[in-house]
Amino acid sequence: MSVREKDNKALYQRIQEQNLLRQYDLLSNCIEIGIEKGIESFDKYTLWALNHVAVANIAQFGGRFREQPIYVGNHNPPHFEKVPNCIDQMLSVIHENWTVVDHPTAIAAYALWRLNWIHPFVEGNGRTARAACYYLICLKYGELLRGKKIVPERIRENRAPYYAGLQAADRAWDSGHYDFSELTNYLQMLLKAQLADAV
């Protein structure tokens, strides 16, 4: 069962907003578990759950890796057969560098970029990537961070630097190296604004 935006835009938008609220509730639980169990609790099952909630009733196949080609503007994500391995590699990079990288938004920026680059789901990739990014930020701080607007909401409201950061990381990857510093700095700015609101 799903609602299509073109059939009933108001209902579609209402369901999407309710899904975001449900996703935040689930994300809060995931963060609590992550703080208790450590970074290894950030796995494909967490991503599946966050995606499933984000697209419930607006897309089918939520919470499962895509098994079909997908196109995103000028970006051609990896072939669907490569998605599971790409996710495993991404998780490995995150786990292996967790205690090495001290900057509070660097690994979150990597995950935000890499999930968007892989585009592992049929729908809800951005919402899932932003939730995963926030999960990692909170784990770096060791707590569920408060504020009137959390980082994922701030990204949604100010997407131009978000897209620019993703594109900069794509260009670096195409030339053979990692560089997501633009996204790292952007997230740091949003995080500072969130924490200032929480005081």
Order of alpha helices (4+ residues) and beta strands (2+ residues): alpha-alpha-alpha-alpha-alpha-alpha-alpha-alpha
